[in-house]
Amino acid sequence: MPTTTDSPPLLGADDVAILAMLAQGLPVGTVARRLAMSERTLRRRTRAICDILGVPAAITAVAWAAKRGLL
C-alpha cells in the first residue's frame, strides 16, 4: 500500500490557476482581483500550496507545477 510520500500532492484547479497567474509574473494584487479574493487570502492560499508541495516559496511551487506540465 503506497504511503502519502509515494503519491504526488494533489492541487485543485484553483491552486493551479493561482500558480499559472504567478508564473506569468502578475502582481499579487492583480491575481487576487482576477480571482475575486483579497490579497491576504491569496497569500494564505499560496502559502497553503507551498505547504502541500513541501516547498519554501511560491516561485518553487510554480517551478514544481511547470516541471509536471500543470502550467
C-alpha positions as CSV (number, residue, x, y, z in Angstrom):
1,M,0.0,0.0,0.0
2,P,1.5,3.3,-1.0
3,T,2.3,5.9,1.6
4,T,1.4,9.6,1.3
5,T,5.0,10.3,0.3
6,D,4.7,7.9,-2.7
7,S,1.7,9.8,-4.2
8,P,2.0,13.2,-5.8
9,P,0.5,16.1,-3.9
10,L,-3.0,17.0,-5.0
11,L,-3.6,20.5,-6.2
12,G,-7.0,21.7,-7.1
13,A,-7.9,23.7,-10.3
14,D,-7.9,26.9,-8.3
15,D,-4.4,26.2,-6.9
16,V,-3.1,25.6,-10.4
17,A,-4.8,28.8,-11.6
18,I,-3.0,30.8,-8.9
19,L,0.3,29.3,-9.8
20,A,-0.3,29.9,-13.5
21,M,-1.0,33.6,-12.9
22,L,2.0,33.9,-10.7
23,A,4.1,32.2,-13.4
24,Q,3.0,34.9,-15.8
25,G,4.6,37.4,-13.5
26,L,1.3,39.0,-12.5
27,P,1.5,41.0,-9.2
28,V,-0.3,39.5,-6.2
29,G,-2.9,42.3,-6.3
30,T,-3.8,41.6,-9.9
31,V,-4.1,37.8,-9.2
32,A,-6.3,38.5,-6.2
33,R,-8.6,40.8,-8.1
34,R,-8.9,38.3,-11.0
35,L,-9.9,35.6,-8.6
36,A,-12.2,37.9,-6.6
37,M,-10.3,37.5,-3.3
38,S,-8.3,39.7,-1.0
39,E,-4.5,39.9,-1.3
40,R,-4.3,38.4,2.2
41,T,-6.4,35.4,1.2
42,L,-4.3,34.9,-1.9
43,R,-1.1,35.0,0.2
44,R,-2.6,32.4,2.6
45,R,-3.7,30.2,-0.3
46,T,-0.2,30.5,-1.8
47,R,1.3,29.5,1.5
48,A,-1.0,26.6,1.7
49,I,0.0,25.4,-1.8
50,C,3.7,25.7,-0.7
51,D,2.9,23.6,2.4
52,I,1.1,20.9,0.4
53,L,4.0,20.7,-2.0
54,G,6.6,20.9,0.7
55,V,8.4,23.9,-0.9
56,P,9.6,27.1,0.7
57,A,8.4,29.7,-1.7
58,A,5.8,30.4,-4.4
59,I,8.4,30.5,-7.1
60,T,9.4,27.0,-6.2
61,A,5.7,25.9,-6.3
62,V,5.5,27.4,-9.8
63,A,8.6,25.5,-10.9
64,W,7.2,22.3,-9.4
65,A,3.9,22.7,-11.4
66,A,5.7,23.7,-14.6
67,K,8.0,20.7,-14.3
68,R,4.9,18.4,-14.1
69,G,3.2,20.0,-17.1
70,L,0.4,21.7,-15.0
71,L,1.1,25.1,-16.3
